[in-house]
Amino acid sequence: MKSVRIASTVKHIEEGDERVTLFRIQEILSEHRTMLITGILTDLPTYLQFKFYTKVDKAMQDLLRDKLMDLSNSKVNLDRYLEIVHEIEKNINYRVPSQEFFKEIDLLLDSVLNPTQLKLVR
């Protein structure tokens, strides 16, 4: 049995069928990301000020909140977190680092706060 420490708890994975193990890892990583997002949503304006040095109006906060909730409700893409998946598979005890999840979250927030500008060329 493997023990995986996430944001606020320890999860266990029974070793067995590889597909079942990967599904369980995906569930655990998704729960970890959801916990991180929940923490951000408790004080979104402060997080935005700290990470992006910006203040946003209520409408933008609502949009960002919706985008974060969508991300929170989706399953983690295991390909994105392949290194973490391999470490969980390799070790009996593992603490999931948060920095890669924050990168994904921050990329999402940045894409909404700073949409790419299209230039019309004649």
Secondary structure, 3 states (H helix, E strand, C coil): CEEEEECCEEEEECCCCHHHHHHHHHHHHHHHHHHHHHHHHHCHHHHHHHHHCCCCCHHHHHHHHHHHHHHHHCCCCCCCCHHHHHHHHHCCEEECCCHHHHHHHHHHHHHHHCCCCCCCCC
